Amino acid sequence: DKLYDILNIRNIDAVLVTDRKNVMYYSGFTGSNGYLVVTKTIKILVTDSRYTVQAKLQCPGFSVIEMKDFDITKVIFSEQKVGFENKTISYNEYVLFKEKLNNPNNESISMLLPETIEFTNNEYIVLKENFDFLNNMGFVIEEFGLNSIVIKSHPLWLTKGFETEQIKRIIELVIN
């Protein structure tokens, strides 16, 4: 299953999928209101009462739960490392997640779609010398081909909706 692969590849305990296209891709659910919560032991599709019958028919591998009966924080925050789509989470949800996850063991957010950045040879040499510094800030960075990196996680404190720009700016400051 693709979502279990994401858990293993990203070394996370749970993933929250909220983007409609991704919900459909991973579960087959075509309704307009729903999200997925997947841990290593459960797969849940959460939707409102308009779509529960449809969801049960379209998503046989998922437990279907109505939103009014589901407290996401009890599932998501019982896990240590949670991945979510940084472009589809509202600011209020982000603040809630940040408050719940803001502890010394969980300072970064795994990106479902890692950011790949290419550099000149000289920039890459300087950046590579500073990998430890960036990792201590909460980035998870790996080498990716010649003079490129892939960023798999970023610090919790990056501003929602501006993560890519902020990541590039931080790296620019490190290089210069």
N, C-alpha and C positions, 0 to 999 in steps of 0.2 A: 504494500500500500504506500502511495506517495507521501502521505502525511507522516507515517511512521518513519519513512526514509528521512524526511526533514528533521524529525526529532533526533534521529541517530547522527545524521551528518552534521547538524548544528550543535550537537551535544546539549540539547535542551530537554526539559521534562514535560513541557506542554506547549501547545500552539493555539492561538486564537486567530481564526480566519474570519474577517468581517467584510471584505470586498465582495460584492455580488458575483463578479466574474469568477473569482477564486473559489467562492462557496460552490458555485455550479461546477467548476472544473473538478474539485476534489470530492464532491458528494453526489452530483447529478441533480441537485435541487434547483428548480427554475423559478421558485417564488421570489417576490421582490423584498421580502423581509426575513432575514435569518442570518445566523452565524454559526461557525463550527468551533467546538472546543474539543481538542484531541490531546490525550495524554498517552502514556505507554500502555495504559490499561483500559481506557474508555474512548469512545467516539460519540460525541453528542452533536446533534443539530438542534439549535434553539430557534424557535420561530413563534409568531403569534397565532392565535386560534384560527385565523382564516386559512392557514396553510398546513396545519398539522396532518390532516388526511393526505394531502398531496405529498408532504415530506415523507410520510411513512411509505407511500407507494414508490417514490423516486429514490429513496435512500435506505435500502434494506440493511446496509452495514452500520447504520447509525441509530442510536437511541434518539427519539424525537421528543423534545420537551417544550412545553409552552413557556414563553418568556415570563409570564406572571408567576410561574411555579419554579423559577430557576434563579438562584443567586450565584452569579458567575464568580464572585470573589471566593466563595467556598471551594470551588474546584480549582480555579486558576491560581489562587494564592496559597493553596496547600502545596504547590509545587515550588521548587527552588529556582529554576531557570525557565522563564516563559518567553516565547517568541510571539510577536504580533506584527501586523502590517502597519508600519508607521504612517502611511498616507491615508488610512481610512479610520483611524481612531480619533474621536472628537477630543477637544482640549479637556473637557471635564473628565472623560474616561482616562486620558493620559495622566491628569493630575491624580486621579484615584489610583491608577496603576503605580505611579511614581511613589505616592505615599505608602502603598502596600509593599512595594519592592525596594524602597530606599533603605537598604541596610548594607553593611560592609561586604556581605557575601554576594550581592547582586547589584553591581553598579552599572551594568550595561544592558542594552536591549539587543537581542539577536535580530538581524535584518532578514526577512524572508527573501528579499531580492538584494543580495550583496552588491556593493558599489565597487566597480573596477575602475582604477585610475592608472594612466600611463604617464611616465616621466621621462625627462632627458636622462642620459647616463649619469651626469654630475648630480642632478637632483635626487636620483634614486640612491646614489651612494650616501649622500647626506641623510636622506630619509631612513635608510636601512640602519644607519648608526643610531637613530633615535627611535627604533621600534619599541624598546623597553619603556621609554618615556611615554609614548602613545598608548602602550598596553596598560601602563599604570593609570592613565587617565580614564580607562574604560573601553578603549578600542580593542577589537580583535582583528589583527591585520595579518595577512599571509602573503608571501611572495606569489606572484601569478605571472609566469612567463618572464620575458626579458624586460627589465625596467618597469614592471607593472606590479601593482598590489591589488588585493581584493579585501575590502573591509566587510567583515561578517557581523560585527556588533559595534555599537557606538554607545557613548555615555548616556545615561538617563537625562542629563540636564540639557541636551541639545533641544532647541526650540522646534516644536512640532510644525511640520510643513517646510522647514528650512534646513533639515538635516544635511542634505547633500551639499548645499552651499556652505554650511558651517564646517562640515568635515573638510572640504577643499580649502577653506580659509585657514583652519587650524594647521593642516599639513603645509600650506604655503608659509605660514609663520615659522613652523619648525624648520623648513628647508632654508629660509632666508634668515 
